[in-house]
Amino acid sequence: MNLSDLQKAFKPLLELSHQERKLNLAGVNIVLRTITPKEESEIQKSLPALNGDEETSPVEFVDVFRKETLARSIVQIEDLDLRSLQYLETGEEKNGVRVKITKVEAVSRVIENWSRAIVVSAFQEFTNLLEEQEKLLKQKLDFTPDNKDAEKEILKSRIEEIERAQSVNSVSSKHSEVTKEISKIEDSPFTEALKAVGS
């Protein structure tokens, strides 16, 4: 038996673990996939500390979380397939050697230039994909915990996921409210007067 035989034996489980979703984002066709536990750990490590030495706003925290998640979830843009890529060349050279960066870093750099509205829209599609996967897993798997401790761990993990999602939605809502208030100020006669003074 070799690795290929093992992969074939586990193929049905791998297919359940890696679901994909196609979407059209502002005219660009993109494919998202679910992320692995290893990638979830990478995302957690990349998040800035809200209570660390450096001040990080809740909005910045959520922005980083979305960007890092999408950088790992996006596996195709139009005809460009990223599934098997680990590194991409930057087009630069250092000491005669072509500079390469990871696929995740490359996609992350692109996402940094997107508007927040586009990032939020793409992340919502990723959230929808997770919900679809969860429903599929419930249909396919008949899992009954052997003991109460295992059941508690599963419920605890689910609660943490819900709380994290609520936190992200809360920050997004607050950001929308602030944006609306700023818009009101920008449209006020006072702002118009300032513009007139500056012209």
PyMOL commands that set and color helices and strands:
alter all, ss='L'
color gray80, all
select helices_A, chain A and resi 3-9+11-17+37-46+58-73+103-111+116-140+148-186+189-198
alter helices_A, ss='H'
color red, helices_A
select strands_A, chain A and resi 20-25+28-33+74-77+80-81+87-94+97-102
alter strands_A, ss='S'
color yellow, strands_A
deselect
rebuild
show_as cartoon
